[in-house]
């Protein structure tokens, strides 16, 4: 009886190893340098994405969750921290992989006397350059619509609720 359970345990381990490695190929992690047209203008971002079961030979769909942090270079403590979730459609070509998507999330925006938590919606478009099967440099441009009026008396300058930003970074396929 113990011999049968030992064989079953060994079979379970083999099956787990067989199915675990293809599942890891569905995940990506990345980091980026970010720049946007409003203050604070420079920052960095990190994200994790997962392919959805909707994958075809020429395109696929994935979800992505990320965090972007923008800060000011000056003496004031201006910051913008965005937590976002994205749905991304990607085209699979040989040397480049263009993609586009929609985004939503929440943000903490703190400029001078203005300090609020804000909801936003956005759109994005980018392109990945697969160097190897697991390293993909990328560039991306995105636009966010913040659902807030940036009170000019508190911010001491005019800040648009529609902001355009860009990312450049590296994606690692896990």
N, C-alpha and C positions, 0 to 999 in steps of 0.2 A: 504494500500500500504506500509506504514512504517513497519507494522507487517511482511509482506512478506520479505522485505529487511533485517530486523533484524534476521529473521530465516535463510536467506541465509548467512548473516555474521557469525552467530553462526556455521553453517555447514562448512564454509570455515575454521574457527578456529579449529574445530574438525579434519577436513581432514589434515590441516597443522600439527597438533600435531601427528596424526596417522602416517604420512609419514616422519616427521622430525627425530624421534628417531631411526628408522632403518638406516637412512642415516648417522647418527653420528657414528654408529658402523663400518663404512667403513674407518674411519680415525685413524691414529696412530701418536704419537709424542714421540720422544726419545732423550736421551742425553747419552753421553759416554765419557770415558777416553780413549785417543788414544796414541799409541806408534808406532814409525816407525824406520826403520833401518838407516836413514840418518839424518843429522842435519837440522833443529832443531828436536829433537826426541820425545818430549812429548807434549801433547795437549789435547784438548777436542773437542767434536762435538755435534751438535744438528741437528735434522731432523724432517720432517713431511712427512708422506706417506699416500697414498689413494689407496684403492683397485680398480682395474679396473672391468668392468662388466664381465670379463672372470674369473669366479670363479666356480670351480667344487668341488665335495666332497673330492677329494684327493689332489688337488693342485689349486693354484690361481696365479694371476699376479697383481702386484701393481707398482705404480710409487712412487718415493721418491725424495725429494729435501733436500739438507743438506748443512751445513757449518762446516768445520773443521778448527781449529786454532791451529797451532803448534808454540811453542816458546822455546827459549833456557834458560837453568838454569844458564849460565855463565854471565860474565860481558858484552859481546857483545849483540847487539840487533838483533839477528837472528829470523826471523819469516817466517812462511808459512801459508797462508790463502787460503783454497780451497772452492769454491762454486761448488757443483756438483748436477747433476740430474741422477737418476738411474732407471733402469727397473729391477724388481726383480720377480723371480718365487719362490714360496714357496710351500713346501709339508706339508700337514696337517696330522700329526700323533697325537696320544693321548697325550703323555707326552713331546714330542720334535717336533720342526718344523724347519727342515733344509731349507735353501734357498741359492740361487745363483743369480748372476745378472751381468749386464754391467753398466758402469758408464762413464760419460763424464762431462767436466767442465772447469773452468778457475781457475787460481791460481796466487796469488802474492807471489813470492819467493824472500826473501831479506836476503842475507847472506854476511856480510862484505860489500864490494863495489859492489856486484852483487844485483841488484834490478830490477826485470822484471815481467811482466804479461805473463803467459804461459798457453797454452791450454793443456789438458791431456785427455787420455782415460784410462779406468781401468776395472778390473773385481773384483768380490767379492764373498765370500762364508761365510755363517755363520749358527748359530743355535740359535733358541729361545726356552726358557723353560717356557711355560705358567704356572705361579704359581696360578693365578686366571684368570677369564675371561678378566680382564683389565690390569693386571701387568705381563709383560714378560721380565725377564732378558735375555740378549743375549751376545754372543761372535761372533766376525766376523774377518776375515782376508781379506785384499784386496791389490791389486797391481795397481799402477798408472804408466803410461808411459807419462812423461812430454816431450813435443815437444820443447826442448831447449837444447842447449849445455851449460852446466854449466862451464863458463870460469874459469879455475883454478887460473888464475892470479887475478881475481876479488874476487873469493870465498875464496882464500888462502888455500883451501883444495879440495880434489877430492870429487865430489858429483855425484852419478849415476842418469841418467835420468829415470831409472826404479826403483821404490821404493816400498817396501813391508811394510805394516802397519797392526796393529790390533786394534780392538775396544772392549771394554767391557762396558756394560751399561744396562739401563732399558728402556723398551718401555711401554708407557701407551696407551691403546686402548681407544679412546674417544667415 
